[in-house]
Amino acid sequence: MQSVRRSIEAGGGTCQTFDYPGTAHAFFNEDRPEHFDQRAAATAWARTLELFRAKLG
């Protein structure tokens, strides 16, 4: 993820990234109970909505 962030910033863009310790890939996918993490998914969704509101109004 850090390489993607560096590439975006090198191109003049900005981004904000978050780590969700203890989660696996697909932690947001309720159809994958072996990976789903309700707390991390709720936090990620709230952050996504916050971004949309800030950028899109």
PDB file of N, CA, C, O and CB in Angstrom:
ATOM      1  N   MET A   1       0.822  -1.183   0.000  1.00  0.00           N
ATOM      2  CA  MET A   1       0.000   0.000   0.000  1.00  0.00           C
ATOM      3  C   MET A   1       0.872   1.255   0.000  1.00  0.00           C
ATOM      4  O   MET A   1       0.514   2.258  -0.618  1.00  0.00           O
ATOM      5  CB  MET A   1      -0.938  -0.007   1.202  1.00  0.00           C
ATOM      6  N   GLN A   2       1.983   1.208   0.670  1.00  0.00           N
ATOM      7  CA  GLN A   2       2.837   2.396   0.733  1.00  0.00           C
ATOM      8  C   GLN A   2       3.420   2.741  -0.632  1.00  0.00           C
ATOM      9  O   GLN A   2       3.647   3.915  -0.926  1.00  0.00           O
ATOM     10  CB  GLN A   2       3.964   2.183   1.739  1.00  0.00           C
ATOM     11  N   SER A   3       3.667   1.733  -1.472  1.00  0.00           N
ATOM     12  CA  SER A   3       4.194   2.029  -2.804  1.00  0.00           C
ATOM     13  C   SER A   3       3.139   2.758  -3.644  1.00  0.00           C
ATOM     14  O   SER A   3       3.480   3.642  -4.429  1.00  0.00           O
ATOM     15  CB  SER A   3       4.642   0.726  -3.513  1.00  0.00           C
ATOM     16  N   VAL A   4       1.885   2.399  -3.487  1.00  0.00           N
ATOM     17  CA  VAL A   4       0.805   3.087  -4.201  1.00  0.00           C
ATOM     18  C   VAL A   4       0.719   4.531  -3.717  1.00  0.00           C
ATOM     19  O   VAL A   4       0.592   5.458  -4.517  1.00  0.00           O
ATOM     20  CB  VAL A   4      -0.555   2.356  -3.994  1.00  0.00           C
ATOM     21  N   ARG A   5       0.788   4.707  -2.421  1.00  0.00           N
ATOM     22  CA  ARG A   5       0.732   6.062  -1.856  1.00  0.00           C
ATOM     23  C   ARG A   5       1.876   6.924  -2.394  1.00  0.00           C
ATOM     24  O   ARG A   5       1.662   8.070  -2.787  1.00  0.00           O
ATOM     25  CB  ARG A   5       0.790   6.007  -0.312  1.00  0.00           C
ATOM     26  N   ARG A   6       3.072   6.378  -2.409  1.00  0.00           N
ATOM     27  CA  ARG A   6       4.224   7.135  -2.926  1.00  0.00           C
ATOM     28  C   ARG A   6       4.032   7.493  -4.401  1.00  0.00           C
ATOM     29  O   ARG A   6       4.377   8.597  -4.821  1.00  0.00           O
ATOM     30  CB  ARG A   6       5.526   6.323  -2.748  1.00  0.00           C
ATOM     31  N   SER A   7       3.492   6.580  -5.174  1.00  0.00           N
ATOM     32  CA  SER A   7       3.259   6.850  -6.596  1.00  0.00           C
ATOM     33  C   SER A   7       2.226   7.956  -6.789  1.00  0.00           C
ATOM     34  O   SER A   7       2.403   8.825  -7.643  1.00  0.00           O
ATOM     35  CB  SER A   7       2.798   5.576  -7.311  1.00  0.00           C
ATOM     36  N   ILE A   8       1.164   7.930  -6.014  1.00  0.00           N
ATOM     37  CA  ILE A   8       0.140   8.979  -6.107  1.00  0.00           C
ATOM     38  C   ILE A   8       0.747  10.328  -5.756  1.00  0.00           C
ATOM     39  O   ILE A   8       0.537  11.315  -6.460  1.00  0.00           O
ATOM     40  CB  ILE A   8      -1.058   8.669  -5.174  1.00  0.00           C
ATOM     41  N   GLU A   9       1.500  10.365  -4.666  1.00  0.00           N
ATOM     42  CA  GLU A   9       2.107  11.623  -4.239  1.00  0.00           C
ATOM     43  C   GLU A   9       3.170  12.095  -5.223  1.00  0.00           C
ATOM     44  O   GLU A   9       3.315  13.299  -5.435  1.00  0.00           O
ATOM     45  CB  GLU A   9       2.716  11.468  -2.851  1.00  0.00           C
ATOM     46  N   ALA A  10       3.913  11.179  -5.824  1.00  0.00           N
ATOM     47  CA  ALA A  10       4.915  11.548  -6.826  1.00  0.00           C
ATOM     48  C   ALA A  10       4.255  12.177  -8.049  1.00  0.00           C
ATOM     49  O   ALA A  10       4.857  13.010  -8.726  1.00  0.00           O
ATOM     50  CB  ALA A  10       5.738  10.318  -7.242  1.00  0.00           C
ATOM     51  N   GLY A  11       3.036  11.781  -8.327  1.00  0.00           N
ATOM     52  CA  GLY A  11       2.292  12.333  -9.455  1.00  0.00           C
ATOM     53  C   GLY A  11       1.546  13.610  -9.102  1.00  0.00           C
ATOM     54  O   GLY A  11       0.795  14.139  -9.921  1.00  0.00           O
ATOM     55  N   GLY A  12       1.751  14.112  -7.877  1.00  0.00           N
ATOM     56  CA  GLY A  12       1.123  15.361  -7.480  1.00  0.00           C
ATOM     57  C   GLY A  12      -0.209  15.200  -6.769  1.00  0.00           C
ATOM     58  O   GLY A  12      -0.859  16.188  -6.428  1.00  0.00           O
ATOM     59  N   GLY A  13      -0.612  13.972  -6.546  1.00  0.00           N
ATOM     60  CA  GLY A  13      -1.887  13.728  -5.878  1.00  0.00           C
ATOM     61  C   GLY A  13      -1.723  13.613  -4.368  1.00  0.00           C
ATOM     62  O   GLY A  13      -0.611  13.625  -3.840  1.00  0.00           O
ATOM     63  N   THR A  14      -2.823  13.506  -3.711  1.00  0.00           N
ATOM     64  CA  THR A  14      -2.820  13.289  -2.268  1.00  0.00           C
ATOM     65  C   THR A  14      -3.711  12.092  -1.955  1.00  0.00           C
ATOM     66  O   THR A  14      -4.645  11.780  -2.693  1.00  0.00           O
ATOM     67  CB  THR A  14      -3.304  14.563  -1.502  1.00  0.00           C
ATOM     68  N   CYS A  15      -3.405  11.446  -0.868  1.00  0.00           N
ATOM     69  CA  CYS A  15      -4.247  10.345  -0.428  1.00  0.00           C
ATOM     70  C   CYS A  15      -4.033  10.116   1.059  1.00  0.00           C
ATOM     71  O   CYS A  15      -3.046  10.559   1.646  1.00  0.00           O
ATOM     72  CB  CYS A  15      -3.946   9.059  -1.233  1.00  0.00           C
ATOM     73  N   GLN A  16      -4.971   9.423   1.636  1.00  0.00           N
ATOM     74  CA  GLN A  16      -4.884   9.055   3.038  1.00  0.00           C
ATOM     75  C   GLN A  16      -5.148   7.561   3.103  1.00  0.00           C
ATOM     76  O   GLN A  16      -6.120   7.073   2.525  1.00  0.00           O
ATOM     77  CB  GLN A  16      -5.898   9.872   3.931  1.00  0.00           C
ATOM     78  N   THR A  17      -4.298   6.840   3.796  1.00  0.00           N
ATOM     79  CA  THR A  17      -4.466   5.400   3.907  1.00  0.00           C
ATOM     80  C   THR A  17      -4.631   5.017   5.370  1.00  0.00           C
ATOM     81  O   THR A  17      -4.184   5.726   6.272  1.00  0.00           O
ATOM     82  CB  THR A  17      -3.270   4.657   3.280  1.00  0.00           C
ATOM     83  N   PHE A  18      -5.272   3.898   5.580  1.00  0.00           N
ATOM     84  CA  PHE A  18      -5.497   3.375   6.925  1.00  0.00           C
ATOM     85  C   PHE A  18      -5.156   1.895   6.943  1.00  0.00           C
ATOM     86  O   PHE A  18      -5.419   1.170   5.984  1.00  0.00           O
ATOM     87  CB  PHE A  18      -6.964   3.608   7.380  1.00  0.00           C
ATOM     88  N   ASP A  19      -4.573   1.465   8.035  1.00  0.00           N
ATOM     89  CA  ASP A  19      -4.338   0.044   8.272  1.00  0.00           C
ATOM     90  C   ASP A  19      -5.365  -0.430   9.288  1.00  0.00           C
ATOM     91  O   ASP A  19      -5.772   0.323  10.173  1.00  0.00           O
ATOM     92  CB  ASP A  19      -2.873  -0.225   8.774  1.00  0.00           C
ATOM     93  N   TYR A  20      -5.772  -1.659   9.154  1.00  0.00           N
ATOM     94  CA  TYR A  20      -6.708  -2.265  10.085  1.00  0.00           C
ATOM     95  C   TYR A  20      -6.038  -3.505  10.669  1.00  0.00           C
ATOM     96  O   TYR A  20      -6.239  -4.615  10.178  1.00  0.00           O
ATOM     97  CB  TYR A  20      -8.067  -2.621   9.385  1.00  0.00           C
ATOM     98  N   PRO A  21      -5.244  -3.310  11.716  1.00  0.00           N
ATOM     99  CA  PRO A  21      -4.482  -4.425  12.297  1.00  0.00           C
ATOM    100  C   PRO A  21      -5.384  -5.599  12.690  1.00  0.00           C
ATOM    101  O   PRO A  21      -6.489  -5.418  13.201  1.00  0.00           O
ATOM    102  CB  PRO A  21      -3.704  -3.944  13.519  1.00  0.00           C
ATOM    103  N   GLY A  22      -4.884  -6.777  12.441  1.00  0.00           N
ATOM    104  CA  GLY A  22      -5.615  -7.991  12.797  1.00  0.00           C
ATOM    105  C   GLY A  22      -6.634  -8.427  11.776  1.00  0.00           C
ATOM    106  O   GLY A  22      -7.305  -9.442  11.962  1.00  0.00           O
ATOM    107  N   THR A  23      -6.765  -7.664  10.680  1.00  0.00           N
ATOM    108  CA  THR A  23      -7.729  -8.040   9.648  1.00  0.00           C
ATOM    109  C   THR A  23      -7.019  -8.708   8.486  1.00  0.00           C
ATOM    110  O   THR A  23      -5.804  -8.594   8.324  1.00  0.00           O
ATOM    111  CB  THR A  23      -8.515  -6.812   9.159  1.00  0.00           C
ATOM    112  N   ALA A  24      -7.802  -9.404   7.688  1.00  0.00           N
ATOM    113  CA  ALA A  24      -7.283 -10.046   6.485  1.00  0.00           C
ATOM    114  C   ALA A  24      -7.946  -9.405   5.270  1.00  0.00           C
ATOM    115  O   ALA A  24      -8.904  -8.642   5.399  1.00  0.00           O
ATOM    116  CB  ALA A  24      -7.534 -11.589   6.512  1.00  0.00           C
ATOM    117  N   HIS A  25      -7.430  -9.721   4.108  1.00  0.00           N
ATOM    118  CA  HIS A  25      -8.054  -9.262   2.869  1.00  0.00           C
ATOM    119  C   HIS A  25      -9.523  -9.691   2.903  1.00  0.00           C
ATOM    120  O   HIS A  25      -9.830 -10.796   3.351  1.00  0.00           O
ATOM    121  CB  HIS A  25      -7.312  -9.842   1.598  1.00  0.00           C
ATOM    122  N   ALA A  26     -10.399  -8.864   2.452  1.00  0.00           N
ATOM    123  CA  ALA A  26     -11.847  -9.112   2.417  1.00  0.00           C
ATOM    124  C   ALA A  26     -12.504  -8.909   3.780  1.00  0.00           C
ATOM    125  O   ALA A  26     -13.590  -9.435   4.028  1.00  0.00           O
ATOM    126  CB  ALA A  26     -12.120 -10.525   1.926  1.00  0.00           C
ATOM    127  N   PHE A  27     -11.852  -8.148   4.667  1.00  0.00           N
ATOM    128  CA  PHE A  27     -12.439  -7.926   5.986  1.00  0.00           C
ATOM    129  C   PHE A  27     -13.779  -7.223   5.921  1.00  0.00           C
ATOM    130  O   PHE A  27     -14.526  -7.237   6.899  1.00  0.00           O
ATOM    131  CB  PHE A  27     -11.498  -7.128   6.837  1.00  0.00           C
ATOM    132  N   PHE A  28     -14.105  -6.607   4.789  1.00  0.00           N
ATOM    133  CA  PHE A  28     -15.358  -5.869   4.610  1.00  0.00           C
ATOM    134  C   PHE A  28     -16.467  -6.748   4.020  1.00  0.00           C
ATOM    135  O   PHE A  28     -17.620  -6.324   3.941  1.00  0.00           O
ATOM    136  CB  PHE A  28     -15.126  -4.660   3.708  1.00  0.00           C
ATOM    137  N   ASN A  29     -16.126  -7.943   3.617  1.00  0.00           N
ATOM    138  CA  ASN A  29     -17.052  -8.811   2.888  1.00  0.00           C
ATOM    139  C   ASN A  29     -17.811  -9.727   3.848  1.00  0.00           C
ATOM    140  O   ASN A  29     -17.252 -10.695   4.363  1.00  0.00           O
ATOM    141  CB  ASN A  29     -16.292  -9.650   1.844  1.00  0.00           C
ATOM    142  N   GLU A  30     -19.097  -9.414   4.088  1.00  0.00           N
ATOM    143  CA  GLU A  30     -19.930 -10.222   4.995  1.00  0.00           C
ATOM    144  C   GLU A  30     -20.138 -11.646   4.483  1.00  0.00           C
ATOM    145  O   GLU A  30     -20.455 -12.543   5.265  1.00  0.00           O
ATOM    146  CB  GLU A  30     -21.285  -9.552   5.194  1.00  0.00           C
ATOM    147  N   ASP A  31     -19.965 -11.859   3.197  1.00  0.00           N
ATOM    148  CA  ASP A  31     -20.128 -13.192   2.618  1.00  0.00           C
ATOM    149  C   ASP A  31     -18.909 -14.077   2.866  1.00  0.00           C
ATOM    150  O   ASP A  31     -18.909 -15.253   2.504  1.00  0.00           O
ATOM    151  CB  ASP A  31     -20.388 -13.083   1.124  1.00  0.00           C
ATOM    152  N   ARG A  32     -17.890 -13.520   3.472  1.00  0.00           N
ATOM    153  CA  ARG A  32     -16.676 -14.283   3.803  1.00  0.00           C
ATOM    154  C   ARG A  32     -16.465 -14.238   5.313  1.00  0.00           C
ATOM    155  O   ARG A  32     -15.566 -13.543   5.786  1.00  0.00           O
ATOM    156  CB  ARG A  32     -15.420 -13.713   3.048  1.00  0.00           C
ATOM    157  N   PRO A  33     -17.274 -14.963   6.074  1.00  0.00           N
ATOM    158  CA  PRO A  33     -17.223 -14.864   7.534  1.00  0.00           C
ATOM    159  C   PRO A  33     -15.861 -15.199   8.121  1.00  0.00           C
ATOM    160  O   PRO A  33     -15.544 -14.770   9.230  1.00  0.00           O
ATOM    161  CB  PRO A  33     -18.248 -15.768   8.134  1.00  0.00           C
ATOM    162  N   GLU A  34     -15.067 -15.947   7.404  1.00  0.00           N
ATOM    163  CA  GLU A  34     -13.731 -16.273   7.913  1.00  0.00           C
ATOM    164  C   GLU A  34     -12.799 -15.057   7.914  1.00  0.00           C
ATOM    165  O   GLU A  34     -11.759 -15.071   8.572  1.00  0.00           O
ATOM    166  CB  GLU A  34     -13.114 -17.392   7.077  1.00  0.00           C
ATOM    167  N   HIS A  35     -13.171 -14.007   7.179  1.00  0.00           N
ATOM    168  CA  HIS A  35     -12.366 -12.782   7.106  1.00  0.00           C
ATOM    169  C   HIS A  35     -13.106 -11.538   7.580  1.00  0.00           C
ATOM    170  O   HIS A  35     -12.480 -10.545   7.949  1.00  0.00           O
ATOM    171  CB  HIS A  35     -11.900 -12.568   5.696  1.00  0.00           C
ATOM    172  N   PHE A  36     -14.424 -11.589   7.573  1.00  0.00           N
ATOM    173  CA  PHE A  36     -15.219 -10.413   7.909  1.00  0.00           C
ATOM    174  C   PHE A  36     -14.916  -9.936   9.327  1.00  0.00           C
ATOM    175  O   PHE A  36     -14.874 -10.722  10.274  1.00  0.00           O
ATOM    176  CB  PHE A  36     -16.714 -10.720   7.762  1.00  0.00           C
ATOM    177  N   ASP A  37     -14.704  -8.621   9.445  1.00  0.00           N
ATOM    178  CA  ASP A  37     -14.460  -7.995  10.752  1.00  0.00           C
ATOM    179  C   ASP A  37     -15.434  -6.831  10.870  1.00  0.00           C
ATOM    180  O   ASP A  37     -15.223  -5.777  10.271  1.00  0.00           O
ATOM    181  CB  ASP A  37     -12.951  -7.509  10.910  1.00  0.00           C
ATOM    182  N   GLN A  38     -16.484  -7.018  11.629  1.00  0.00           N
ATOM    183  CA  GLN A  38     -17.563  -6.036  11.703  1.00  0.00           C
ATOM    184  C   GLN A  38     -17.073  -4.675  12.178  1.00  0.00           C
ATOM    185  O   GLN A  38     -17.467  -3.652  11.620  1.00  0.00           O
ATOM    186  CB  GLN A  38     -18.654  -6.534  12.623  1.00  0.00           C
ATOM    187  N   ARG A  39     -16.236  -4.646  13.180  1.00  0.00           N
ATOM    188  CA  ARG A  39     -15.751  -3.370  13.717  1.00  0.00           C
ATOM    189  C   ARG A  39     -14.896  -2.616  12.685  1.00  0.00           C
ATOM    190  O   ARG A  39     -15.087  -1.420  12.468  1.00  0.00           O
ATOM    191  CB  ARG A  39     -14.934  -3.613  15.003  1.00  0.00           C
ATOM    192  N   ALA A  40     -13.965  -3.321  12.061  1.00  0.00           N
ATOM    193  CA  ALA A  40     -13.117  -2.683  11.053  1.00  0.00           C
ATOM    194  C   ALA A  40     -13.941  -2.239   9.855  1.00  0.00           C
ATOM    195  O   ALA A  40     -13.699  -1.166   9.300  1.00  0.00           O
ATOM    196  CB  ALA A  40     -12.005  -3.636  10.603  1.00  0.00           C
ATOM    197  N   ALA A  41     -14.911  -3.052   9.449  1.00  0.00           N
ATOM    198  CA  ALA A  41     -15.767  -2.695   8.308  1.00  0.00           C
ATOM    199  C   ALA A  41     -16.577  -1.440   8.620  1.00  0.00           C
ATOM    200  O   ALA A  41     -16.720  -0.567   7.764  1.00  0.00           O
ATOM    201  CB  ALA A  41     -16.714  -3.866   7.948  1.00  0.00           C
ATOM    202  N   ALA A  42     -17.104  -1.344   9.825  1.00  0.00           N
ATOM    203  CA  ALA A  42     -17.881  -0.162  10.201  1.00  0.00           C
ATOM    204  C   ALA A  42     -17.000   1.081  10.213  1.00  0.00           C
ATOM    205  O   ALA A  42     -17.428   2.150   9.777  1.00  0.00           O
ATOM    206  CB  ALA A  42     -18.535  -0.362  11.579  1.00  0.00           C
ATOM    207  N   THR A  43     -15.786   0.950  10.704  1.00  0.00           N
ATOM    208  CA  THR A  43     -14.856   2.080  10.723  1.00  0.00           C
ATOM    209  C   THR A  43     -14.491   2.494   9.299  1.00  0.00           C
ATOM    210  O   THR A  43     -14.479   3.682   8.975  1.00  0.00           O
ATOM    211  CB  THR A  43     -13.583   1.722  11.520  1.00  0.00           C
ATOM    212  N   ALA A  44     -14.197   1.514   8.458  1.00  0.00           N
ATOM    213  CA  ALA A  44     -13.835   1.812   7.067  1.00  0.00           C
ATOM    214  C   ALA A  44     -14.997   2.486   6.330  1.00  0.00           C
ATOM    215  O   ALA A  44     -14.782   3.429   5.569  1.00  0.00           O
ATOM    216  CB  ALA A  44     -13.420   0.520   6.332  1.00  0.00           C
ATOM    217  N   TRP A  45     -16.216   2.010   6.551  1.00  0.00           N
ATOM    218  CA  TRP A  45     -17.383   2.593   5.889  1.00  0.00           C
ATOM    219  C   TRP A  45     -17.608   4.026   6.354  1.00  0.00           C
ATOM    220  O   TRP A  45     -17.896   4.903   5.540  1.00  0.00           O
ATOM    221  CB  TRP A  45     -18.635   1.747   6.158  1.00  0.00           C
ATOM    222  N   ALA A  46     -17.478   4.272   7.656  1.00  0.00           N
ATOM    223  CA  ALA A  46     -17.641   5.632   8.180  1.00  0.00           C
ATOM    224  C   ALA A  46     -16.604   6.564   7.565  1.00  0.00           C
ATOM    225  O   ALA A  46     -16.914   7.705   7.223  1.00  0.00           O
ATOM    226  CB  ALA A  46     -17.521   5.642   9.721  1.00  0.00           C
ATOM    227  N   ARG A  47     -15.394   6.087   7.427  1.00  0.00           N
ATOM    228  CA  ARG A  47     -14.333   6.907   6.815  1.00  0.00           C
ATOM    229  C   ARG A  47     -14.626   7.173   5.346  1.00  0.00           C
ATOM    230  O   ARG A  47     -14.358   8.265   4.843  1.00  0.00           O
ATOM    231  CB  ARG A  47     -12.966   6.217   6.956  1.00  0.00           C
ATOM    232  N   THR A  48     -15.173   6.179   4.661  1.00  0.00           N
ATOM    233  CA  THR A  48     -15.523   6.349   3.251  1.00  0.00           C
ATOM    234  C   THR A  48     -16.612   7.407   3.095  1.00  0.00           C
ATOM    235  O   THR A  48     -16.512   8.294   2.247  1.00  0.00           O
ATOM    236  CB  THR A  48     -15.987   5.009   2.642  1.00  0.00           C
ATOM    237  N   LEU A  49     -17.650   7.305   3.918  1.00  0.00           N
ATOM    238  CA  LEU A  49     -18.729   8.294   3.858  1.00  0.00           C
ATOM    239  C   LEU A  49     -18.220   9.692   4.203  1.00  0.00           C
ATOM    240  O   LEU A  49     -18.634  10.673   3.586  1.00  0.00           O
ATOM    241  CB  LEU A  49     -19.865   7.900   4.809  1.00  0.00           C
ATOM    242  N   GLU A  50     -17.341   9.783   5.170  1.00  0.00           N
ATOM    243  CA  GLU A  50     -16.755  11.081   5.539  1.00  0.00           C
ATOM    244  C   GLU A  50     -15.997  11.694   4.359  1.00  0.00           C
ATOM    245  O   GLU A  50     -16.110  12.892   4.099  1.00  0.00           O
ATOM    246  CB  GLU A  50     -15.807  10.921   6.751  1.00  0.00           C
ATOM    247  N   LEU A  51     -15.238  10.882   3.658  1.00  0.00           N
ATOM    248  CA  LEU A  51     -14.510  11.341   2.474  1.00  0.00           C
ATOM    249  C   LEU A  51     -15.479  11.833   1.408  1.00  0.00           C
ATOM    250  O   LEU A  51     -15.296  12.914   0.847  1.00  0.00           O
ATOM    251  CB  LEU A  51     -13.627  10.216   1.911  1.00  0.00           C
ATOM    252  N   PHE A  52     -16.513  11.037   1.127  1.00  0.00           N
ATOM    253  CA  PHE A  52     -17.492  11.443   0.107  1.00  0.00           C
ATOM    254  C   PHE A  52     -18.162  12.765   0.473  1.00  0.00           C
ATOM    255  O   PHE A  52     -18.325  13.643  -0.375  1.00  0.00           O
ATOM    256  CB  PHE A  52     -18.559  10.351  -0.074  1.00  0.00           C
ATOM    257  N   ARG A  53     -18.547  12.899   1.737  1.00  0.00           N
ATOM    258  CA  ARG A  53     -19.186  14.151   2.157  1.00  0.00           C
ATOM    259  C   ARG A  53     -18.240  15.333   2.017  1.00  0.00           C
ATOM    260  O   ARG A  53     -18.650  16.412   1.590  1.00  0.00           O
ATOM    261  CB  ARG A  53     -19.669  14.043   3.602  1.00  0.00           C
ATOM    262  N   ALA A  54     -16.983  15.135   2.373  1.00  0.00           N
ATOM    263  CA  ALA A  54     -15.998  16.222   2.311  1.00  0.00           C
ATOM    264  C   ALA A  54     -15.690  16.608   0.867  1.00  0.00           C
ATOM    265  O   ALA A  54     -15.520  17.789   0.565  1.00  0.00           O
ATOM    266  CB  ALA A  54     -14.705  15.813   3.031  1.00  0.00           C
ATOM    267  N   LYS A  55     -15.617  15.636  -0.015  1.00  0.00           N
ATOM    268  CA  LYS A  55     -15.218  15.918  -1.394  1.00  0.00           C
ATOM    269  C   LYS A  55     -16.382  16.174  -2.340  1.00  0.00           C
ATOM    270  O   LYS A  55     -16.247  16.906  -3.320  1.00  0.00           O
ATOM    271  CB  LYS A  55     -14.410  14.784  -1.918  1.00  0.00           C
ATOM    272  N   LEU A  56     -17.534  15.562  -2.039  1.00  0.00           N
ATOM    273  CA  LEU A  56     -18.662  15.653  -2.963  1.00  0.00           C
ATOM    274  C   LEU A  56     -19.818  16.499  -2.431  1.00  0.00           C
ATOM    275  O   LEU A  56     -20.726  16.873  -3.173  1.00  0.00           O
ATOM    276  CB  LEU A  56     -19.162  14.275  -3.281  1.00  0.00           C
ATOM    277  N   GLY A  57     -19.765  16.791  -1.137  1.00  0.00           N
ATOM    278  CA  GLY A  57     -20.806  17.626  -0.533  1.00  0.00           C
ATOM    279  C   GLY A  57     -21.962  16.886  -0.150  1.00  0.00           C
ATOM    280  O   GLY A  57     -22.918  17.460   0.372  1.00  0.00           O
TER     281      GLY A  57
END
